[in-house]
Amino acid sequence: MGRIVVEVMPKPEILDPQGKAVVGSLPRLGFEQFTGVRQGRRFELTVDGPVTEEHLAAARQAADTLLSNPIIEDVVSVAADEEA
């Protein structure tokens, strides 16, 4: 069974309130080294058998039309998960 991972992030110009909340909490927990956080989404799509180029093409199309909102988000990665 193969797996494809799709990662979606807010566009840089879009405010990320969840990321801001996390970056504000990190220093209170002792994590002083981080200056910014952006929170995105990860989708794992499974297929029967190994991942093919056709699967990846379909995953890219699904990412562009269903898994992301192209007005406020960028699809940053569509790749086969080699560990699956």
Buried (B, 14 or more C-beta within 10 A) or exposed (E): EBBBBBBBBBEEEEEBEEBBEBBEEBEEEEEEEEEEBBBBEEBEBEBEEEBEEEBBEBBBEBBEEEBBEEEEBBBEEBEBEEEB
